[in-house]
Amino acid sequence: MTNGLTRRSALVLAAGAAAPAMAKDDVNGVVPKGKMRVWQLGEQKSFDTLELVERKIPTPGPGQALIKVMYAGIAARDQGIAMERFPVPRGPRPKTLIPLSEGAGDVIAVGAGEQRIKPGVRVTSNHWANWINGPWSPDNYAADVGNTIDGWLAEYTLLPAQCLSVLPDSVDYRDAATLAGSGVTAWHALHEVARVRSDDIVLTLGTGGVSSFGLILAKAAGAKVVITSSSDEKLARARELGADVTVNYRANPEWGKEVVEKTGGRGASVILENVGPTTLDQSMAAAAVNARIVMIGTGREPEKPPRINGMYLKNLMLKAISAGSVEMVDALLATMAHNRLKAIIAKEIRFAEARQAYYEIRDGDPFGKIVVKVS
């Protein structure tokens, strides 16, 4: 596998992955007549209260794109949204809200005046619809795909055109449907925060969506990768996919020391902390001097808070992130195209059985991503 791109070169490639030229008369596209099937949140009491309904296919207004959905992806946060447990914003969402923040499909029509996104192009989206570039802001929750505005779990969906990224030819719909939550989070952590290098040792916790992308992207950058899991079977799979070191945290509660031992005393110079405060002590124990720890997981607070003196002893950096911007999605897509990278897909589920995707991500402990085939 070739070395990963720098952020600058990735953005150059992304900018070059332009949509095919369209005739002027085709700019607005054609909205199909008839109805579509849509999953909506419903009562938000359990996964069983998700509802499959029919609606009229909508017409895009200014700034909007109508997309025929091919695949949708599910992330950990979608569980909380479906059961009124996601904290921002508080309280129930509208019953009619379409869930899921990850997906990919074909643009069918765009609202009047839209020039950047054309009908006929293949796209994915960022889930922070207003975060194009620059620093993240809590104001982004005002347009959060699958949370505060409609998401991807429908045969057709309306999304803000500004949050869409055009897919390079070599990136298929299924892989693109895993990027808005998991893929771009790993990209953000590795390339925007940690500035990963080929001499780094990257530790990523678990084998879910972010961790699987962490493995793929870190190896593409030439780094060594350490993965933890409670399953020896999954650790064997991780080694098949390129992991250099694996650690079973259930077999060894002091797994931080084991990471240091198995890396020849160095420890991990970049850590994707995908769990949260409950594992931070062991992540600090696993860290090299001057390591960069990126906080991604938002698990419950432990009974005893992390021993932050570990930060001082090793001069560690700790930075929290929340997914990524449209610019980061573009850079990730360019890197995937350049290196022919594929997402790790644990399971594909049919649209009519989409509730099962929620149970799979909660109970199945998948290695990689769960996706829903819509069309």
SVG drawing of the C-alpha trace seen along z (x, -y; Angstrom):
<svg xmlns="http://www.w3.org/2000/svg" viewBox="-47 -31 59 47">
<polyline fill="none" stroke="black" stroke-width="0.4" points="0.0,0.0 1.4,-3.4 2.1,-6.1 -0.9,-8.4 -1.2,-11.8 -0.4,-15.0 -3.4,-17.1 -2.4,-19.7 -2.0,-17.2 -5.2,-15.4 -7.1,-18.6 -5.6,-19.3 -6.8,-15.9 -10.2,-16.4 -10.6,-19.6 -9.6,-17.9 -12.3,-15.2 -14.8,-17.5 -18.3,-16.5 -18.9,-15.8 -20.1,-18.7 -23.8,-19.0 -25.9,-20.6 -27.4,-23.9 -31.0,-22.7 -30.2,-19.7 -28.9,-21.8 -32.1,-21.6 -32.8,-17.9 -36.1,-16.1 -38.0,-15.2 -39.6,-11.8 -43.4,-11.7 -44.9,-9.4 -44.0,-8.2 -41.0,-6.9 -40.4,-4.8 -38.9,-6.5 -37.8,-5.4 -38.7,-8.0 -37.9,-8.2 -41.5,-7.8 -42.0,-7.7 -38.3,-7.3 -39.0,-4.8 -37.0,-1.9 -35.6,-0.7 -39.0,1.0 -40.7,-2.4 -38.8,-3.4 -41.5,-3.6 -41.4,-2.7 -43.8,-5.0 -44.6,-6.4 -44.2,-10.0 -44.4,-12.1 -40.9,-12.5 -40.0,-16.1 -38.8,-18.9 -35.5,-20.7 -35.6,-24.3 -32.8,-26.8 -29.6,-25.4 -31.0,-21.9 -30.2,-18.7 -32.6,-15.7 -30.6,-12.5 -31.6,-8.9 -30.0,-7.0 -28.0,-3.9 -26.5,-3.1 -26.9,-4.5 -24.5,-3.9 -25.2,-3.6 -23.0,-5.1 -23.0,-4.7 -24.8,-8.0 -27.7,-6.9 -28.7,-4.5 -29.1,-7.4 -31.0,-9.6 -33.5,-6.7 -34.3,-6.4 -34.3,-10.1 -30.9,-9.6 -28.7,-11.8 -27.9,-14.9 -27.8,-17.6 -30.4,-19.0 -32.3,-17.7 -35.7,-16.2 -37.4,-14.3 -36.9,-15.0 -39.9,-15.4 -41.5,-12.0 -41.1,-12.5 -37.3,-13.0 -35.4,-10.7 -32.4,-9.2 -28.8,-8.3 -26.0,-10.7 -24.0,-8.6 -25.0,-7.7 -24.3,-8.0 -26.3,-8.2 -27.0,-10.0 -28.1,-13.6 -31.4,-13.7 -32.2,-17.4 -31.0,-20.6 -32.7,-23.8 -32.7,-27.0 -29.3,-28.6 -27.2,-25.7 -24.0,-25.6 -21.5,-23.5 -23.5,-20.2 -25.0,-19.0 -27.7,-16.4 -26.2,-13.0 -23.2,-13.2 -22.5,-10.6 -22.2,-12.1 -21.8,-11.6 -22.4,-14.3 -20.8,-15.7 -23.1,-15.3 -22.3,-18.8 -24.1,-20.5 -22.8,-24.0 -19.2,-23.0 -17.4,-23.6 -14.0,-24.4 -12.2,-26.1 -12.8,-25.3 -15.8,-23.4 -18.6,-25.3 -21.5,-24.1 -23.7,-26.1 -23.2,-23.2 -25.9,-21.3 -28.5,-23.5 -28.0,-21.5 -26.8,-18.0 -27.8,-15.4 -29.9,-12.6 -30.2,-14.5 -31.6,-18.0 -32.3,-17.8 -33.3,-14.8 -30.8,-12.0 -30.1,-9.2 -32.5,-6.4 -34.9,-6.9 -35.2,-6.0 -34.8,-9.8 -33.5,-12.5 -33.2,-16.3 -29.9,-17.6 -28.2,-21.0 -26.1,-21.1 -23.2,-22.8 -22.5,-19.7 -22.2,-17.3 -18.9,-15.9 -18.6,-14.4 -17.3,-10.8 -14.2,-10.0 -14.8,-7.2 -12.9,-4.6 -14.9,-5.1 -18.2,-3.2 -21.4,-4.0 -21.1,-1.4 -17.7,-2.7 -18.8,-6.3 -21.8,-5.6 -19.3,-5.0 -17.5,-8.4 -19.6,-11.2 -19.2,-9.8 -16.5,-7.1 -14.2,-7.8 -13.9,-11.5 -13.4,-11.2 -10.4,-9.0 -9.1,-11.3 -9.5,-14.3 -7.8,-12.6 -4.8,-11.3 -4.2,-14.1 -5.7,-17.3 -4.8,-16.9 -2.0,-14.3 -0.3,-15.0 0.5,-11.3 3.9,-10.4 5.4,-7.2 7.5,-6.9 4.4,-7.0 2.9,-4.1 -0.9,-4.6 -3.0,-3.0 -6.8,-2.7 -9.2,-1.1 -11.6,1.6 -12.7,2.7 -15.7,0.5 -16.1,-2.0 -13.6,-4.7 -11.0,-2.1 -11.3,-0.2 -10.7,-3.5 -7.9,-4.3 -6.2,-1.1 -6.7,-1.7 -5.6,-5.4 -2.7,-4.9 -1.3,-2.1 -1.8,-4.2 0.4,-6.9 3.1,-4.3 2.6,-4.2 2.6,-1.1 -0.8,-0.3 -1.7,1.2 -5.3,2.4 -7.1,3.5 -10.1,5.9 -11.6,8.4 -11.8,10.9 -8.8,13.0 -10.7,13.8 -11.1,10.1 -7.4,9.4 -6.5,12.2 -8.6,10.4 -6.9,7.1 -3.5,8.6 -4.8,10.0 -5.8,6.4 -2.4,5.0 -2.3,4.4 1.3,4.7 0.5,5.3 -2.7,6.5 -3.7,6.6 -6.6,8.3 -7.7,5.9 -10.0,8.4 -7.1,10.8 -4.9,8.0 -6.7,5.1 -3.3,3.3 -3.1,3.4 -1.3,0.0 1.9,1.6 1.5,4.4 1.3,1.9 4.6,0.3 6.2,3.8 5.0,4.9 6.3,1.8 9.8,2.3 9.4,-0.2 8.3,-3.1 4.6,-3.2 2.1,-4.7 2.8,-8.2 -0.8,-8.7 -3.8,-7.4 -7.4,-7.3 -9.3,-7.2 -12.5,-5.8 -14.0,-4.8 -13.8,-7.8 -12.8,-8.6 -13.0,-5.0 -10.0,-4.0 -8.0,-7.2 -5.7,-6.0 -4.7,-2.9 -4.3,-5.0 -1.9,-7.3 0.0,-4.3 0.3,-3.1 1.4,-6.5 4.9,-7.4 6.5,-10.6 5.0,-13.6 2.2,-11.4 -0.9,-13.0 -4.2,-11.6 -7.3,-12.4 -10.6,-12.0 -13.4,-10.6 -15.4,-8.4 -18.0,-9.9 -18.7,-7.1 -19.9,-7.5 -17.7,-9.0 -15.9,-6.4 -16.4,-6.2 -12.9,-7.5 -11.7,-10.2 -8.6,-9.6 -5.3,-10.3 -4.3,-13.4 -0.8,-13.4 -0.1,-10.9 -0.4,-13.9 2.4,-15.7 4.7,-12.8 4.9,-12.2 4.1,-15.7 1.0,-14.4 -1.3,-16.3 -5.1,-15.7 -7.6,-17.0 -11.2,-16.3 -12.8,-16.2 -16.3,-15.8 -16.3,-14.2 -15.1,-16.6 -15.8,-19.3 -16.7,-19.1 -13.1,-20.0 -11.9,-17.0 -14.4,-14.7 -13.0,-15.9 -9.5,-15.2 -10.4,-11.7 -12.1,-10.9 -9.0,-12.0 -6.8,-9.8 -9.2,-6.8 -9.1,-7.2 -5.3,-7.7 -4.6,-4.6 -7.5,-2.5 -8.7,-2.2 -11.8,-0.3 -13.9,-0.6 -14.2,2.5 -17.8,3.6 -19.1,6.0 -22.6,6.5 -25.0,5.2 -28.7,5.1 -31.7,4.6 -33.7,1.4 -36.9,3.0 -35.1,4.5 -33.2,1.4 -34.2,1.7 -31.9,4.7 -28.9,2.3 -29.6,0.7 -29.6,4.0 -26.4,5.2 -24.4,2.1 -25.6,2.4 -25.5,6.2 -23.3,7.6 -20.0,5.9 -19.1,5.6 -15.6,5.4 -16.0,2.4 -19.2,0.8 -22.9,1.8 -24.5,0.5 -28.1,0.5 -28.6,1.2 -31.3,-1.2 -31.4,-0.9"/>
</svg>
